[in-house]
Amino acid sequence: MSVFAGPIQELVDELGRLPGIGPKSAQRIAFHILEVPKEEAVRLATAISGVKDRIRLCERCFNVGEAALCAVCSDSRRDSSIVCVVEDPRDIVAVERTREFHGTYHVLGGALNPIEGVGPDQLRVRDLLGRLEPEGVAEVIICTNPNLEGEATAMYLARLLGPLGTKVTRIASGLPVGGDLEYADELTLGRALVGRRQMAT
């Protein structure tokens, strides 16, 4: 039995389907939408509709954008000989925030996860291979998440790309700035040791 009037319950149910939104959060958001002026609610609805109508995947790297090529791929200042491979378009935002990378990207659309039925054929691996020669790719930076699935994906790509003569690198992972050694897990600390660099003297 529904607790709220039809439209409110429908809104709560739909909001509850969103990732990270539980039943209580869905109720809070629904009642917030109910309380704001109609113009604000319409703006939100228009924004959601606009995303579905206007946003598409880039034909080259599978980032999100409004045109056939995303903002990165259509920027002639980017170095197309270096491709940073990520799992998700949101990862591109994280890398771009560093202002350290000036190449292009390739979005896999996930990571290898046999338990969930995600193998190489479910990812955009073939599309990545198809970009190497035409774009003169000299280096592929594997920037998958430092978890079990991300590591498996990185190893798979390294084995696949290595024999093709393309330089394959993996982002370093280690201790966060300001972190304490005593709170670091073994894997993080181990990676920090392996990825150590010589210090300038």
N, C-alpha and C positions, 0 to 999 in steps of 0.2 A: 504494500500500500504506500502510495506517495504521500510524503509529509507536507509538501508545498503545493501551491496552485500549479496547474499544468505547465505553463511557460517557464516558471522559475525552476521546477524540477527538471525540465528538459535541459535548461541552461546548466544546472548543477551537474547533471549526468554527462553532458558534453565536455564541460570543464574538467570533470573527474577523469576523462580519458586522456588528458594531456600528461606528458611525462613529468613526474615529480609533484603532481597535484593530487593530494589526498582528498577524501570526502569533506573534511572540515575546511581546507583551503578552497575547495570548489564552492562551498556554501558562502564563504567570506567574499570571494570574488564576485559571485552571482549577486549577492546583496549590495556590494559596492556598485556594480553596474546598474542595479535597480535604483540606487540612491543618487547617482550623478545625473546632471542635466542630460536630456535626450541627445543634444548635439555631441557630447563626449562619447556616449554609447555608439552613436552613428559613426563617429570618427574611427572608433576601434573596429567596428564591423567593416567599414570601408577599407581600412588598412589590411585586415585579414583577407578580404576579397581581392584587394589589389595585389597582394603577394601571390595568391593562387592564379590570378589572371596574367600578371606581367613577368613574374620571375621564372627563369628557366635555367637549365644546366648548360654551362659553356661547352661548345662542341669540341674544344681542344683539351681542356684540363678537368672538366666536370665540376668547376666551382659554380657558385650561383651568380646570376647576373640578369640584366634585362635584354642584352643583345646576344647575337650568335657567339661572340667572344666576350669573356668577362673583362673587367677593368684591368686585371693583371696581364692577361694574354694580349690585349689590344694596346698595351703600353710598349712602344718601340724602344724605350730606355731599358727594359728588362733584358737580362742575359739569358737567352733561350738555350744556351749550351749547358746550363745547370738547372736540373729539375728537382724540386723538393717534393717527395712523395708523402702524402698525409692520408689519414683515414677518412676525414670528414671536412666539409667546407669551414666549419668552426675552427678547425686547427690552423687554417690559413690566417685567420684573424689573430691568433696567438703568435704565430711566427712573424707576421707583419708588424705587430706591436714592438718587436725587438729592434726594428729598423736596421737589422744586420744582414738581411737576405735580399738580394736584388735579382734573383733568377725567376724562374716560372714554377708552377706547381702541377701536381697531378693528384687528383682525389680518387682514392681506391674505392670509396663507398663502404668501408668497413675494414675488418681484419679477419684473418683465418680463424675459424672457430668450428671444427668438425662436429662438436656436440650440438651446435645450433644449425648444422648443415651448411655452413659457409666455407666453401672451398675456393680454390683459385678461379674457377669459372664464374663464381658469384661476385668476384671483384673485378675491377677494371684493369687487370694485368695485361691482357692482350692489347688494349688501347695504349698502355704505357710502352710496350714493346714496339708498337707501330709508330711511336713518336721519335724513337732513338735516332734512326738514320736520317729521315727527312729533315729533322730539326737540328741535326749535328750535335746531339747531346753528348757531352764529354764526361759529365758527372751526374750521378743520381744520389741525392741525399735522402736516406730513409728516415722519415720523421714520424714513425708510428709510435703509439703509446708504449711506455715502458712497463707493460704488463705481459702476462703469458701470451695472449693473442697477438699483441703488437710485436713481441719478440719473435714469435713463430713466423709472422708475416715478414719481418725484417730478414730473418735467416733464409726464408724461401726466396725472397727477391734477390738477395745477395748471391745465392747459388744459381739463380736463373740468369742474372745480368752479368755476373763475373766473367763467364766464358765468352761473352759477346764483345769484350774489350772495353766496356764502359767502366769508368771508375765508380765504385760503389762505396759510399760512406754512411755512417750511422751517427745521429746526433749523440753527443756525450750526455751521460746522465750521472748525477752525483748528488752531493749535499747542497741544500739550498743555502743561499747567503743568509747569515744570521742564525743558522741551525746549530744545535749542539750534537757532538759526536755520540754522546751517550744515548740519544734518542733515535739515532739512525738505525734502520734495519740492516741486516747483513748484506742483502742484495745491493742496496743503495751505496753502502760504504765500500763494498767490493768494487762496484762500478767506478766509484770516485778514485779508488786506488789504480785500477786498470787505465782509466782515462787521464792519469796525471800528466802534467806538462812541465817541461824544464822552466825554471824561473829565471828571469833576466837578472844579471848581477851587475 
